[in-house]
Amino acid sequence: MADEATESSAHWIYNQTVKMFAAGATPEFEAEDELEKYWGRAWGIDNDVGRMRAVLVHRPGDELKVVDPKKRIPEIGSYGDVKEGWYFQSDRVPPLSEMQAQHDGLTAALRAEGIEVFEVEGDAGKRLKSCYTRDPLIMVKGGAIVCRMGARIRRGEELAITRTLAKIGVPILRTLSGSALMEGGSFAWINEKTAVIGCGIRVNREGAAQVGEVLKRQGVELIVTDLVGYDIHIDGAFLMVDKELALINPAGLSYAFLEELKRLKVETIEIEPSDYGWIVNSLAVAPRKLIIPEGGSNRILDQLAKKGAEWKALPYDAMHLNGGGIHCSTTPLIRDRV
């Protein structure tokens, strides 16, 4: 009986101690104070326009050597090897040094804005699209969702991204699994309570659903829309410039999504066929403050200026030839709330 009493007393002491030191479920994981205390800083974003504090990039490197100029696809004019799984969709392959110089110009412009620049670590192998860091992950409140890439040449980038995030201390809230396909270029924040995913050849409904599960727990509405034709990402047609201002290419967006923007009271500036399409793939580093590629038409730039926007224009045409722009080349890790 004495042993039973001692055991009962020990159990009571244990329970009372645990009760006294329980952490509790609130504040939420993504609360800034919680992140700063346990993860070193308030990682994550809930918008696409707040002042950027940290960003993830990858300088193009030896992975581009997989591109063989002798392997032209004559009926299309691009380059690729279906068996090996790589492609280069433009009709010209620029020197690697030219791509690197333009990417270096982008990272210099980011640093000039006071933004901390993190590099993806690890060997990219033959993954020639690794310079477009927007796609292997999605940043939400409190951390990252690691995607599952929808192109063979990109499958596997997720490992380097995961290792890099772990090294610098970014919480990974979810890794997509099963039959999900998701790439970050087809995800965008509209406001702190609303995001959009564009589904198409590289993003499916299952991928959107798995991302949506994380967002739902954060009180965020997810709009799922269809892209047109073989368009791969929504960031080729949609860019938030400020809380209620977007630059869009309406030819790349569904009418239903255009109506959603009206519902959300987002004013839009529309590009036309005569405009340089890559202007939509710019990057907001603060509200109405952009880094854009050279080549924007006076018509579009005048409209942006009338809305109080300002920008820094960079040469980026060589990087465009590999299939991505300034927006594609950056994943913001921390932004101020707006």
N, C-alpha and C positions, 0 to 999 in steps of 0.2 A: 504493500500500500504506500509505503514511503517513497518507493521508486516512482510509482504512478503520480504521486503528488508533486515530486520534483520535476517529472516530465511535464506535467500540466502547468506548473509554475513557469518552467522555461519557455513553454509554448506561449503563455500569456505575455511574458516579458518580450519575446520576439515580436508578437503581433502589435503590442503597444509601441515598440520601437519603430517598426515599419510604418505604422500609422502616423507617428510623429514626423517621420522624415520623407513621407511620400511627396513626389514632385507635383502631381496633379496634371490634368490634361490641358489646362490653360495657364498662361497665354499659349496661343497656337504655335506650332513649330516655326511657321514663317514670320512670326512677329520679329521686328527688327532687333529688339533687345535680346530675345532668345538667340537669334542667329549670331549677333555680335559676341555674346557671352560664350557660346559653345562652339561656334564655327569660325570665329575670328573677325567676321564682317557680315554685313547684311546682304548676302548673295541673293540674286534673283531680280526679276523685273515684273511689273504689271502694266507696262505701257511701252510704246515704241517711239516716244518723243522726248521723254524726260532727259535731263542732262546725264550723259553717259559718264560713268566712272571707271569701268573696266571692260575690256573687250578681248575676245579670243580670235587669233588669226593663225595662218600657216603660210609661210613664204614658199612659193613654188620652187621645187628643187629637182633632184635626180629622177623623181617619179615621172617627169615629163619625157624622159628618154625612151619610154615605151612607145612613143609616137614615132612610127616609121613612115617618112614621106613617100616611100615606094608603095605603101599599101593604100592607094587611093581607091575610092569606090566610084568608078567612072560614071555609073548611071545617076549618081547623086552629086558628086563633086567634093564630098568630104573624105575623111580618112577613117580607117578602122579595121579591126580584125575580129570577126564574130566569134571565132573559136577561142581566142584569147580574152575576149570580152571588153576590149578597149575601143574607144572611138574619139575622134576629134572632129566636131561637126562643121568646122569652117573650111573655106577653100584655100586658106593659107595657114601655115604653121610658123608662128613668129619665133625668133631666137629666144631661148630661155632667159638670156640676159636682159632682153627687153621686157619680158614679163616680170622679172625680178625687180627691175628698176621702177616699174609702175607700182608694183606692190609695196616696195620700199617707200615710195612717195605717199602712198596711203597711210602706212604706219607712222610716217613722220608727221602727217597732218593730224592723225589721231593723238599722238603724243603732244603736239603743239596745242591741242585743246585740253591738256592736262589729264588725258585718259590713260590709265594703266593698261599696257598691252601685254597680254600673255600669249605665248607661242604653244601650239600643239606639239607635244614631244613624241618621239618615236619614229621609226622608219616607215615612210609611206608606201614602200614597196613600189608597185606599178600603178598605184591609185592616183592617176594624173589629175583628178578633180579635188584632191585633198585641200587645195588652196581655198576652196569655197567652204569655209568652216560653218556657215549658216546651217548646213543641212544635217549633220549627224546628231544634232541635239536641239532641244527647244528649252529656252529659259522661261520659267514661270516664277511665281512668288515662292521664295525660299530655296530655289535651286533649279536643277536640270532634269529634263526627261531625255534619256538617250534613245535615239530613233532606231529604226531598222530600214536601211537604205534600199531604194527601189531599182538600182542599176547595178549590174554585176561588177563593173569597174569600181564601184563605191562600197560595195559590201565588204565589211572588215574595217572601215574607218572608225566604226563604233568602239573598237578596242582601244585605239590610241586616244580617242576622246575620253573614254572612261578613265584610263590611267592618268591623263592630264588633269581631269577634273578632280580626281582623288588626290593627286599630288598638291594641287594648289588649294584644296580644301572646299570645293564646291559640293554641297549636298546633292546626291543623285536620288531624286524622288521616285523615279520609275525607269525601267528599261523595257522597251516594247518587245513583245514575244508572240509566239504562235504565227498566224498568217498575216500579222500586221505589217503594212508598209507605210512609212512616214518619213518625210524629209522636212527639215526646219524651214526651208525656203517657201514652203506652202502653208506656213503658220504665221499669223500676224495678230498683234494686239490692236483693237480699235479703241478701247478705253479700259480702265482698270476692272470693269465688270463684264467686258465683252471681248471675245477673240473669234478669229475665223480660221478655218482650214479649207483649202482648196483641194478637192479630190480629183485625181486623174491617173495617168499611166504610172506615176511613181508614188502615189498616195492613195490608199484605199479606205473604205468605210471602217474597217476593223482598226486600222491605225488611228483614225480620227476618234473612234470610240474609246480606245485606250488612253489617248491624251485627254479626252473629255472626262474620263473618270477622275483624273487628278484635278482638273479645273473645277468640276462640280463640287468637290470637297473644299475648294477655295472660294466658292460662291460666284464662279465665273460662268456666264452663258457662252456656249460655243456654237457659233454658226458654221454649219457644214454646207459648202457650196461646190458645184461642179466646175472644173476648168473646161476650156474649149479644146476640141481636137486633141493633139498630142502635147499640149502645153504641160510643163512639168511642175511649175511652182506659181503660186499666186503673187510672189514678189516681182514677177515680170509685168504685173498689171496693176499693182496696188501698193501705195506707200503712204503711211500716215506722216504728215508734215507738222501737225500740231494736234491738240486734243480733238478739234472738230473740223480739221482740214486735211484732205487727202489729195494726192496726185495719182491719177488713174489712167489706164488704157482701157476704155470701155469695150474694145473689141476682144479683150481677153477675160472679161468678167460676165457672169450670167446676169440676166435682167433681174432675177430674184435677189441677187446680192446687191445690185444697184438700188433696189427698193429698200433693202435692209439698211443701207447707208442713209437713205432719206429718213427712215424711221428713227435712226439714231442721231439724226440732225448733223450728219457729217457733210460739210460742203466739199465739193469736188472740183478739181481742175483737170480737164480732160486733154490728153494729148491726141494729136491727129496723125494720119499716115505720113504727113510731110515732116513730122517731128522726129527727133532722134529717140528711138524707143528705149534706149538704155537709161534715159533720164529718170524713168520710173524706178530703176534699180539703184537709186541713191540711198544715202544714209542720213537720218536725223541724229545729230549729236546733242541737240538741245531743241526746245520748242522753236520751230521756224528757223532753225539753223542747220544747214545741210552740207554734206560733202557730196559733190556731184561729178559725173564724168564730163570732160570737155565734149562739146558738140551740141549742147542744148540750144534749141532755136530761140531767137529773140521773142517770138510769140509766147512760148512757155515761160521763159525767164521774166518777161514783163509781167505776166500774170502772177508769178510767184512774188515778184517785187511789190506788186500792188497789194498783196496780202501780208506784207511786212516780213517776208522771208529773206534771208541772206544765205550766202553759200560760198564755198571754196571749190573751184573746178580743177580737176586733176586729169592728166592724160591716163586713159585706162583701156584704150582700144585693143592693145595686145592681150590683156587679160580677158577682154570680152570674147576673143576668138576661141578660148577654151570653154566658153559657155556660161560664164558668170560675170557679174559686175561688182560694184563696190558693196552693195547690200549683201550679195552672196558671200563676199570675202570676209565678213565680220559677224561674230555673234556677241552682242552685248551681254556681259555677265552681271553688271550692276547699272541701274539707272535710278535717278531721283524720281520720286513720285510726283505726279502733276495733278 
